Amino acid sequence: MSAWSKWVGALVLGVLVGVPALALDPVALPKPPSNRVVDPVEGQYSRGTVDSAEQLAVLPNNDFCFALMAGSLDLLAWGRWEHIPGKPGAYSFREIKQSSTLYPMAAQNNPDIADNELLIEFMGYSMSRAEEPVFAVSDTDAIPAKMRKLFPDDKYQWSDRYSLPKMKKSAAKYLFIGNVSLGDEDHPYRQSPKPEILVYKLPEGTNHVRFGYDSRGAMPPINFDLILRGNQLATMDGDRGFTKRDGKLTEEVLNQIYGSCRPNEREDEDSRLIKPLRSFVLAPSKVNATPYFGPGSDTDDEYDNTDEPRIEPARDVPKVKDQTPG
């Protein structure tokens, strides 16, 4: 498996742990003109530290792919590169972002759950990056009178997933999830393009849903300027840059990169992913501050990597009119 295939395998549908990544099909490569002059910047570059690894592929047709793995932050970025006028050897790289669903929902039929019941799970790994997510269910698609926070504001320990008690499907025909704040300015991955609540309809024949959070979709575009100096692509101030790797951009290598990274070529849709019906903005006054998964039930460990949920829903919470489970 190529390095690029490994990168995308870790990212595709990563916000919904437990939903297998899809295989990548070969793609039709764009054909550059036969008389095209190869730009000296084209090629594969890498840089890294003990805590991170980065790859940059500068491709023909002014395309580029950037990949980063840094602790819990993994991402792929696709965009366009061009010469910076008046600055010999300098290039600008600008990401082309695709629209995405910040709180994706996957639905399936689980034979271990009764047909008239519903199990709702939230994936802790991705939800840990969401900024104050709120949630509700209802038997209608009307805007809920109240929604509740999922987690405490000061939460820092996370399990693999969190499950609400099973409920009757008749009371949860519609599911509402989103956030009412713009996010944390000190943490770009917690930036939401706009505060909104997504409305999902529970598909017929399903009794098990999972929610995640697409922190990559919430991040601003990745843009940077670099200057080519020998086999180095350095930052404009001369700071640590990328080192060019040996090897040509063969058709096989280009196939792997385009198939793994290019948004309109990447097979990242799955029949279990449900599209939201619509969205709306919720006033902060409509949020019940008592979370579903309340304080005092975390483990004492700083990191909780168990496969089973350990946090129980908050108890003794007044019921609200929208039939949100209490």
DRENTI-400501 format. One record per residue (C-alpha): x, z, y; residue number from 0. Coordinates in pm, 1 decimal, always signed. Example, Ala and Ser with C-alpha at 12.3 -4.5 7.8 and 13.67 -1.06 7.14 Angstrom:
<recs>
        x        z        y  nr
  +1230.0   +780.0   -450.0   0
  +1367.0   +714.0   -106.0   1
</recs>
This chain:
<recs>
        x        z        y  nr
     +0.0     +0.0     +0.0   0
   +132.6    -90.3   +345.5   1
   +187.0   +159.7   +622.0   2
   -104.1    +12.9   +816.3   3
   -338.3    +38.0   +517.9   4
   -248.0   +404.8   +482.0   5
   -321.2   +464.3   +849.7   6
   -666.0   +310.9   +837.9   7
   -749.6   +475.5   +505.8   8
   -711.6   +812.0   +674.8   9
   -929.7   +711.5   +969.2  10
  -1220.9   +499.6   +850.7  11
  -1529.5   +720.6   +834.8  12
  -1299.8  +1020.1   +871.7  13
  -1554.3  +1201.9  +1084.1  14
  -1782.2  +1228.6   +780.2  15
  -1559.7  +1387.2   +519.7  16
  -1696.4  +1315.6   +175.6  17
  -1809.9   +962.1   +258.7  18
  -1553.1   +735.4    +89.2  19
  -1358.5   +489.1   +302.0  20
  -1445.1   +125.4   +245.6  21
  -1207.8   -139.2   +114.7  22
  -1064.8   -379.3   +368.3  23
  -1117.3   -749.3   +306.4  24
   -863.7  -1015.2   +408.8  25
   -932.4  -1157.5   +753.5  26
   -896.8  -1500.8   +908.7  27
   -592.0  -1478.9  +1131.2  28
   -601.8  -1632.9  +1477.9  29
   -388.3  -1945.6  +1478.4  30
   -131.1  -1958.7  +1758.3  31
    -30.8  -2301.8  +1894.2  32
   +241.0  -2471.2  +1690.7  33
   +460.4  -2509.8  +2000.3  34
   +417.2  -2149.6  +2112.7  35
   +726.1  -1971.8  +2242.2  36
   +768.3  -1633.9  +2070.2  37
   +785.2  -1354.6  +2325.2  38
  +1083.3  -1120.6  +2267.5  39
   +855.4   -817.0  +2271.7  40
   +664.4   -924.5  +1959.3  41
   +730.2   -717.6  +1650.2  42
   +673.2   -374.6  +1496.7  43
   +795.4    -56.7  +1663.2  44
   +794.1   +310.3  +1571.3  45
   +886.3   +648.5  +1708.7  46
   +830.2  +1003.2  +1595.4  47
   +911.2  +1369.8  +1608.6  48
   +888.3  +1649.5  +1354.1  49
   +521.2  +1684.4  +1451.4  50
   +409.1  +1325.8  +1507.5  51
   +452.4   +964.1  +1403.3  52
   +359.3   +655.1  +1602.8  53
   +353.9   +284.3  +1525.3  54
   +308.7     -2.7  +1769.0  55
   +257.2   -361.8  +1654.9  56
   +298.0   -616.6  +1934.7  57
   +130.7   -927.5  +1797.6  58
    +99.2  -1296.0  +1882.5  59
   -194.5  -1398.9  +2103.8  60
   -126.0  -1093.6  +2321.4  61
   -288.2   -849.0  +2077.8  62
   -149.6   -506.8  +1990.3  63
   -229.9   -221.7  +1752.9  64
   -123.2   +137.1  +1814.4  65
   -142.3   +414.8  +1552.8  66
    -76.8   +785.1  +1599.0  67
    -68.8  +1077.7  +1358.1  68
     -4.6  +1410.4  +1530.5  69
   -125.4  +1718.9  +1349.1  70
   -504.5  +1704.9  +1342.8  71
   -517.0  +1409.1  +1581.8  72
   -514.5  +1068.1  +1408.6  73
   -612.7   +748.5  +1583.9  74
   -594.1   +369.7  +1589.0  75
   -615.2   +167.8  +1909.7  76
   -655.5   -206.6  +1949.8  77
   -602.4   -395.1  +2273.0  78
   -423.9   -659.8  +2476.0  79
    -72.3   -675.3  +2618.4  80
    +61.6   -882.2  +2906.1  81
   +363.4   -915.0  +3133.4  82
   +361.3   -702.1  +3446.6  83
   +408.5   -941.3  +3741.9  84
   +725.9   -885.3  +3939.7  85
   +881.5   -656.6  +3677.2  86
  +1103.0   -851.6  +3433.8  87
  +1082.9   -717.0  +3078.8  88
   +788.4   -489.4  +3161.6  89
   +457.9   -503.8  +2973.0  90
   +119.4   -340.0  +3009.1  91
    -85.0   -235.0  +2706.2  92
   -460.1   -183.3  +2755.6  93
   -694.5    -68.5  +2479.8  94
  -1021.0   -254.1  +2418.8  95
  -1266.2    +16.5  +2314.0  96
  -1575.7    -50.8  +2108.3  97
  -1900.6   +134.7  +2151.5  98
  -1953.5   +408.5  +1893.8  99
  -2195.2   +684.5  +1797.8 100
  -2045.4  +1018.4  +1897.6 101
  -2247.9  +1216.4  +1642.2 102
  -2283.9   +985.5  +1337.4 103
  -2534.4  +1080.1  +1067.1 104
  -2506.7   +982.8   +701.4 105
  -2810.8  +1014.3   +473.4 106
  -2851.9   +991.9    +98.4 107
  -3076.3  +1101.5   -186.8 108
  -2931.3  +1402.1   -368.0 109
  -3073.6  +1450.4   -719.8 110
  -2991.5  +1823.1   -703.1 111
  -3231.5  +1873.3   -411.1 112
  -3609.6  +1867.2   -441.6 113
  -3775.4  +1554.8   -303.0 114
  -3974.9  +1753.3    -46.5 115
  -3672.6  +1950.0    +77.6 116
  -3386.4  +1860.3   +310.8 117
  -3027.3  +1981.5   +322.2 118
  -2845.6  +1938.5   +656.0 119
  -2466.9  +1972.4   +673.4 120
  -2217.4  +1958.4   +959.6 121
  -1858.6  +1856.6   +888.3 122
  -1632.6  +2127.2  +1026.9 123
  -1315.4  +1917.9  +1068.0 124
  -1470.8  +1673.6  +1312.5 125
  -1721.0  +1916.1  +1469.1 126
  -1434.2  +2142.0  +1573.9 127
  -1357.4  +1883.8  +1844.1 128
  -1708.2  +1856.7  +1983.1 129
  -1784.8  +2035.3  +2308.3 130
  -2077.1  +2276.2  +2264.0 131
  -2292.0  +2062.2  +2032.5 132
  -2662.9  +2144.6  +2017.9 133
  -2915.9  +2065.1  +1746.1 134
  -3286.8  +2072.3  +1663.4 135
  -3535.9  +1923.4  +1419.6 136
  -3903.0  +1840.3  +1464.9 137
  -4195.2  +1669.2  +1296.7 138
  -4228.1  +1435.0  +1598.9 139
  -3985.5  +1236.7  +1811.4 140
  -4092.3  +1416.6  +2131.1 141
  -3814.3  +1583.4  +2330.6 142
  -3781.5  +1939.4  +2194.3 143
  -3881.5  +2225.7  +2418.9 144
  -3559.8  +2401.0  +2315.3 145
  -3240.7  +2317.4  +2127.9 146
  -2980.3  +2555.7  +1988.8 147
  -2603.3  +2559.7  +1994.0 148
  -2443.0  +2498.1  +1657.6 149
  -2138.5  +2723.0  +1705.0 150
  -2017.7  +3008.1  +1927.3 151
  -1823.2  +2910.0  +2239.6 152
  -1512.7  +3102.5  +2130.6 153
  -1503.3  +2970.0  +1774.5 154
  -1153.4  +2886.0  +1645.7 155
  -1180.2  +2917.4  +1266.3 156
  -1342.3  +2631.3  +1078.8 157
  -1464.5  +2573.2   +725.6 158
  -1485.5  +2234.9   +559.4 159
  -1860.1  +2212.5   +621.0 160
  -2158.0  +2416.9   +737.2 161
  -2501.7  +2401.7   +579.0 162
  -2838.3  +2505.2   +717.9 163
  -3082.5  +2660.1   +471.2 164
  -3286.2  +2395.9   +291.7 165
  -3606.4  +2317.8   +477.9 166
  -3923.8  +2120.4   +422.3 167
  -3880.1  +1752.8   +503.7 168
  -4221.2  +1751.5   +670.3 169
  -4079.8  +1977.8   +945.0 170
  -3765.3  +1768.6   +994.4 171
  -3880.0  +1408.3  +1023.9 172
  -3668.9  +1376.7  +1337.9 173
  -3327.0  +1523.3  +1405.5 174
  -3172.8  +1578.8  +1748.3 175
  -2801.3  +1632.5  +1810.9 176
  -2568.4  +1598.7  +2108.2 177
  -2417.8  +1790.8  +2397.0 178
  -2523.2  +1891.7  +2745.3 179
  -2175.8  +1917.2  +2903.1 180
  -1907.7  +1661.6  +2984.9 181
  -1641.6  +1842.7  +2785.1 182
  -1311.9  +2016.7  +2843.6 183
  -1085.0  +1852.3  +3101.9 184
   -780.3  +2012.4  +2937.7 185
   -858.1  +1846.3  +2603.1 186
   -918.4  +1467.9  +2632.2 187
  -1057.7  +1446.3  +2278.5 188
  -1337.9  +1675.4  +2393.4 189
  -1439.9  +1439.9  +2671.5 190
  -1785.5  +1295.4  +2621.0 191
  -1858.0   +967.2  +2805.9 192
  -2188.3  +1120.3  +2912.6 193
  -2392.0  +1423.9  +2810.5 194
  -2671.3  +1303.5  +2587.5 195
  -2885.7  +1395.2  +2290.3 196
  -2923.5  +1144.2  +2005.3 197
  -3254.4  +1109.0  +1821.1 198
  -3245.6  +1024.8  +1448.3 199
  -3534.6   +955.8  +1214.9 200
  -3493.5  +1084.2   +861.2 201
  -3496.1   +775.2   +635.6 202
  -3751.9   +752.3   +359.2 203
  -3620.0   +854.9    +16.8 204
  -3337.6  +1073.6   +151.4 205
  -3306.4  +1451.0   +128.0 206
  -2943.8  +1520.3   +228.8 207
  -2785.2  +1441.4   +566.0 208
  -2440.8  +1504.9   +712.5 209
  -2334.8  +1502.8  +1075.9 210
  -1986.7  +1451.3  +1216.5 211
  -1830.4  +1399.4  +1557.9 212
  -1636.7  +1090.6  +1663.6 213
  -1370.7  +1245.9  +1887.1 214
  -1193.5   +911.0  +1908.2 215
  -1500.5   +752.5  +2062.2 216
  -1513.6  +1029.1  +2321.6 217
  -1154.5   +978.9  +2432.9 218
  -1067.2   +761.4  +2732.6 219
   -894.5   +427.0  +2660.0 220
   -526.0   +438.7  +2565.6 221
   -329.8   +249.6  +2832.7 222
    +44.9   +249.9  +2890.3 223
   +324.8    +47.6  +3049.8 224
   +656.4    -11.7  +2871.1 225
   +978.5   -198.8  +2942.7 226
  +1185.6   -386.8  +2683.5 227
  +1552.9   -288.8  +2673.7 228
  +1734.2   -436.8  +2376.8 229
  +1549.3   -319.8  +2066.4 230
  +1375.1    -40.3  +2257.9 231
  +1035.5    -36.7  +2427.5 232
  +1085.8   +249.2  +2673.0 233
   +852.6   +408.7  +2923.9 234
   +890.7   +289.0  +3281.1 235
  +1078.5   +606.3  +3376.3 236
  +1324.2   +554.3  +3090.6 237
  +1186.1   +829.6  +2870.5 238
  +1190.5   +819.8  +2490.8 239
  +1055.9   +486.7  +2369.8 240
   +974.7   +289.4  +2057.3 241
  +1246.3   +140.6  +1836.7 242
  +1195.6   -209.1  +1699.1 243
  +1186.4   -225.8  +1319.9 244
  +1353.3   -489.7  +1108.7 245
  +1135.3   -753.6   +953.5 246
   +924.3  -1045.0  +1070.6 247
   +554.8  -1056.8  +1142.8 248
   +474.6  -1258.3   +833.1 249
   +124.9  -1376.5   +750.7 250
    +91.9  -1092.9   +497.5 251
   +193.6   -830.4   +755.0 252
    -40.7   -977.8  +1017.0 253
   -324.8   -975.4   +762.6 254
   -271.7   -605.2   +701.3 255
   -256.0   -518.2  +1070.0 256
   -551.7   -730.9  +1177.5 257
   -760.6   -610.1   +884.8 258
   -679.0   -245.6   +949.0 259
   -697.1   -229.3  +1324.6 260
   -895.0   -503.6  +1493.5 261
  -1241.0   -358.8  +1573.7 262
  -1448.7   -670.3  +1505.9 263
  -1267.7   -729.4  +1176.7 264
  -1267.2   -372.5  +1043.7 265
  -1531.6   -290.3   +782.8 266
  -1629.1    +51.8   +909.1 267
  -2003.7    +36.6   +855.0 268
  -2175.6   +196.6   +556.7 269
  -2535.5   +178.9   +444.0 270
  -2550.8   +558.4   +451.8 271
  -2475.4   +566.5   +826.0 272
  -2802.5   +580.2  +1019.2 273
  -2841.4   +436.4  +1367.3 274
  -2999.2   +665.4  +1626.7 275
  -3337.8   +564.7  +1763.9 276
  -3258.1   +650.4  +2124.6 277
  -3094.1   +912.9  +2344.4 278
  -3191.3  +1135.5  +2634.6 279
  -3035.5  +1389.7  +2869.8 280
  -3120.2  +1755.7  +2814.3 281
  -3108.9  +2016.9  +3088.6 282
  -2876.4  +2313.3  +3011.0 283
  -3171.4  +2546.9  +3066.2 284
  -3330.2  +2400.6  +2752.8 285
  -3050.9  +2533.3  +2527.1 286
  -3087.2  +2850.5  +2323.9 287
  -2743.7  +3014.2  +2345.5 288
  -2773.0  +3189.0  +2006.7 289
  -2589.9  +2958.5  +1763.2 290
  -2705.9  +2850.4  +1420.3 291
  -2373.0  +2958.6  +1275.5 292
  -2322.5  +3290.7  +1441.8 293
  -2026.7  +3515.0  +1519.9 294
  -1898.8  +3783.5  +1287.3 295
  -1901.9  +3583.9   +965.3 296
  -1574.0  +3392.7   +990.5 297
  -1291.8  +3472.5   +752.4 298
   -990.3  +3661.3   +880.8 299
   -763.6  +3362.9   +816.2 300
   -648.3  +3161.7  +1115.1 301
   -715.4  +2841.8   +919.2 302
   -994.8  +2803.2   +668.1 303
   -943.7  +2501.6   +441.9 304
  -1192.0  +2593.4   +170.8 305
  -1430.7  +2332.9    +35.0 306
  -1735.0  +2557.1    +52.6 307
  -1910.6  +2680.3   +367.9 308
  -1848.9  +3045.3   +451.2 309
  -2045.7  +3082.5   +772.2 310
  -2410.1  +3171.6   +741.7 311
  -2679.1  +3081.1   +994.0 312
  -2728.4  +3339.5  +1269.1 313
  -2995.0  +3592.3  +1183.9 314
  -3278.1  +3745.4  +1387.1 315
  -3305.6  +3450.2  +1624.1 316
  -3641.9  +3401.3  +1796.8 317
  -3816.6  +3087.6  +1678.8 318
  -3868.9  +2807.7  +1928.5 319
  -4156.8  +2567.6  +1965.9 320
  -3979.7  +2259.2  +1834.8 321
  -3976.0  +2394.0  +1477.7 322
  -3598.7  +2431.8  +1479.5 323
  -3514.1  +2640.6  +1170.7 324
  -3442.6  +3000.1  +1263.3 325
</recs>
